[in-house]
């Protein structure tokens, strides 16, 4: 390997674990549905529950874990909690997935 490509290879190796974990998170169908729904705008738990066709309890568990993992973030406004994708790079990745598969 040439010395010019070593920084790139090192960066790839350092990021493999993070990217692998992110892809594992995206591998669950409900998580992917949630993120696809959040791509363009933030949504409430009720909206996400209806969209995914799961119980509010199950949705809260999904969102709690995704929030802990840094995949989504939230804000409270009056009685509602709004969720959004936490990282613009993830929105770009989801956009690429949508373009290829949808």
N, C-alpha and C positions, 0 to 999 in steps of 0.2 A: 504494500500500500504506500502510495507517495505521501510525503509530508503535508502536501496541500489538502489531502482528503482526510487526514487524521483528525482534525477538529470536528469535521462533519460526522465521522464514524463515532467519535467519542460522544458527541451530542445524541446520536441515535441510540447508542448503548445506554446512556443515562436516562433517556426518556422512555425506553421500552417498557419498563415496569409500570409507569404512569399510563401510557397508552393502552397497555394490556388490561389494566384495571378498568379504564374507561370503557373499552370495548366489551368487557364482561358486563358492565352495568347496562350497556345498550342492548345486550343480547336477550334480555327478557322482553317478551312482546308488550306487556303492559307498560313497562318503563319507556319503551320506544314510542308507544302511542302517546304517553304523557308528554314526552319531549317534542314529538311532532306537533302536538296541539299547542305547545308553548313557544314554538319557533317564532311566530310572528307577533305574539302579544301575550301579556300575562293573563292568567285565568284563575278563577276561584276553584275551590275544592268541588263545589257542586257542578260546575261546568265540566271539570275533568272527570268526575264520577259518571255523569251522563254520557260523555263522549266515549269513555272506556267500557261502560257497561258493567261496572263492579260496584260493590258496596262502599259507602262512605268510610267505613272502618278500614277496609282494605286499602282504599285510596290514601287515607291518612298514614297508614303504615308505609306504603310506597314512598309518599312524599317526605315523610320523616327520615327514612333511610337515604333518599336521594339528597336531601338537604344536608345530612351528616357527611355525606360523601363530597359535598361541594358542587353537585351537579345542578341543583336548583337553589334559588334563594326566594325569600318571601318578604312581604310587607303587609302590615295590618292597616286597614282603613275602615273605621267604624266597626261593624259587625263581621266584616269579610276579611279573609286572608287571601292575598293575591300571590301567585307563584309565577316565576319566570326562570328561563335558562340562565344559569349563573355566569357562563363564560361565552364570549362572542366566538371563540374558536369552535366551541361545540355547536353553535348555530351554523357555522360554516360547514362543519362535518355533516350535520343533519341535512343541510341543503344539498350537499354532494350526494348523499345517500338517496334523498328524494329525487334528485335529477336522474340518477342512474336507474333506480328501481320503480319510480312512480311515473 
